[in-house]
Amino acid sequence: MPPVTLQRRIGGTTYIVSSRFNERAKEDMVAKVKRLILSDSGQ
């Protein structure tokens, strides 16, 4: 799968974010973000 690239301009700065996805990942992005938030909050 090719990388996903997003470009946003906020004020005078342009941000370019590129994401790659592992087809063999054991969890999807929603599950991963939820896990990271919960682990960061100490739960």
C-alpha positions in Angstrom: 0.0 0.0 0.0 1.5 3.4 -0.9 1.9 6.0 1.9 -0.8 8.4 2.7 0.3 12.1 2.6 -1.6 15.0 4.0 -0.7 18.6 3.6 -2.1 21.4 5.8 -1.3 25.1 6.0 -1.8 26.7 9.4 -0.9 30.4 9.5 2.4 30.8 7.7 3.5 27.1 8.2 2.8 24.2 5.9 2.7 20.8 7.6 3.2 17.6 5.5 2.5 14.3 7.2 3.2 11.0 5.6 1.8 7.7 7.0 2.5 4.1 6.1 0.4 1.1 7.1 1.6 -2.4 7.8 -0.7 -4.9 6.1 0.3 -7.6 8.7 -0.4 -5.4 11.7 -2.2 -7.1 14.6 -4.4 -4.1 15.5 -6.0 -1.4 13.4 -5.2 2.3 13.9 -8.2 3.0 16.1 -7.2 0.2 18.5 -3.6 1.4 18.6 -4.5 5.0 19.3 -6.9 3.9 22.0 -4.3 1.7 23.6 -1.7 4.5 23.5 -4.1 7.0 25.1 -5.1 4.6 27.9 -1.5 3.6 28.6 -0.4 7.3 28.7 -3.3 8.1 31.1 -2.1 5.4 33.5 -5.1 3.1 33.1 
